[in-house]
Amino acid sequence: EQLFLMPGEERCERFKDGNGIPRVHYSYRSMHGAFFDCESRSLEEAQRLCEDWLVGQAAATAAEECFGRTAVHGDAARAVEIRNTVQKKAETSRTG
């Protein structure tokens, strides 16, 4: 099944693996159009993995902006929440 998500949109599907263990399939499309997709033990873990991935995306975007490229930002509620988390993590990593 092909998955279509608009920028800033996320999708979570709960399922059980072959051993009957509950799992989560989580997908998120960034405001820049990059796609994150994972399977994990819980929604919270999947969102944390996505936030960690977004930190790397933010660093790449910052590097691109240094070379004169402009990032495109949206205003979806989830995107704002994730952006705030990314900023907090970036500040924490800078302060050690």
Secondary structure, 3 states (H helix, E strand, C coil): CCCCCCCCCEEEEEEECCCCCEEEEEEEECCCCCEEEEEECCHHHHHHHHHHHHHHHHHHHHHHHHCCCCCCCCCCHHHHHHHHHHHHHHHHHHHC
